Amino acid sequence: MMHRAVLDLSAYLGLFAIAFVAATVLPAQSEVALVALLVAGAQDPVALVAVASLGNTLGAVVNWGLGRAVTRFSDRPWFPASQAQLDRASYWYARWGRWSLLLSWAPFGGDALTVAAGMLREPIWSFVLLVGLAKTARYVALALVTLNIL
């Protein structure tokens, strides 16, 4: 019984870490990890989606924080978005406002949007709400497809 609990905890912590990193400056594929765990069938799918969503949303909060400090860090090689990506994201953000954060799940440009939101001083409450909604919806859709429910 204890061995099973350790495996479950490891799976959830690993998924959280990968999802967190995937939303920040380092490359990671949280979708692959989620699908692998869903296919293995050892953990609760709802809990897996919740853990991935939380990790990915909190990782995006790091980007928002970097965006708040963009003038000091945007020239660093580890910064999560290029100047071109920041310009494009700022354009979309200026055009659509906070609602553009519903695209934060997108693999290309989503991270830049979260940085732009910080740059443009989006309040943290609306940022977390919209980004969390978008990222959770992506993981729910992925889980439904993986489990042949959708």
N, C-alpha and C positions, 0 to 999 in steps of 0.2 A: 504494500500500500504506500509506504514512504517513497519507494522508487518511482512510482507513478506520479506522485505529487511533485517530486523533483523534476521529472520530465515535463510535466505540465507547466511548472513555473519557468523552466528553461525555455520552453517554446514561447510562452507569452512574453518573457523578458527579451528574448531574441527578436521576436516580431516587433515589439515596441522599439527596440534599438534600431533595427533596420528601417522601420517607418520614420523614425525621428531623423536619422541620418539622410534618408532619401529626400527629405524636405529642406535640407540645409546644403552646405557647401560641398559635401562629399557625394560621389556617385554611389547609389545603391538602388536595388530593385525590390521595393517592398511588395509589389504586386506578385512577383515570383514567390516570395516567401509565404505570402498569404495563401496563394493557390496551392502550394506544396503542403501546407498545414491543413487546408481544407480537404485536399485529396487524401491525405493520410487518415483523416477522420478521428483522430485521437482527442481533439479538443472541441469544445462547444463553438460552433460557427458564429453565434452572436457575440460571444466573448472575444473571439479572434478579430472580428470586424471592429468591435469597440476598442480593443487594444491598438490595432493598426491606425484607427482614426485618431485616437488620442495622441499617439506618438507622432504621427504625421502633422497634426495640427500644432503640437508644441514645437516641432521642428520649424514650422512656418513662423512661429512667434520669434524664433531666433532671427530669421530673415527680416521680420518687421523691425526688430531691434537694430539689426545692421543697417536697415534703411534709415532709421532715425539718426544714425551716426555716419551716413554715407559719405559726407564730405571728408571725413578723416580716413576712411577705409576703402573707398571704391577703387583705388589704384593698386590694391594688394592682390597678388595672384590667387589667394584663397577666397576672394570675395565671390559670392554666389551668382553674380550676373555681370555680363560684359556691359560696356557703355552702350552699345547698340541695343542690347536687350533692355537696359534701363530706360533708354529713350523711347523704345517701342511700348514698353509697359507703362511709362509715364503718360504717353499719348492716350493709350486705351483707358488708363485710370482717370485722366483728365476728362476724357469724352464720356465715359460711363459711370464715373464715380465709384463708390464702394461696391456697386453691383458687379463690377468687373472681377471682384474677388470670387465670384461664383465660378470663375475659370481657373482658380488657383490649383485645381487638380491636374490641369493639363501638363503633359510631360515637357512641352516646349513653351516656355514663357510663363508658366505658372509660378515658378520660384521668383522670377523677375517681378511679377505682379505683387508678390508679398513684400518684396524689398521696396517697390515703388509706394506701396501703402504706408510703409514706415517713413519713407522720404517725405510723403505728402501729409504726414501727421494724422493718418486715420486713427480714430480712437480704438484702443485695444478691445473694448467690449464688442464693437461692431465687427472688428477684424476677426476675432475669435469666433463669433457667431457665424459669419458668412463663410470663412475658410473651413471651419469645422463642419458646417453643413455640406459644402462642396466635396470635401475630402471623404466624409462619411458616405455620401451618395455614391461616390466612385467605388469605394470598397464594398458597399452593399450590392451594387450592380455586378461587380466582379464575383462576389460570393454567389449570387443568384445564378449567374451563368455557369460558374464552376460546379455548382451542386445540381445543375440541370433543372432549376426551378423556373428559370426565365428562358 
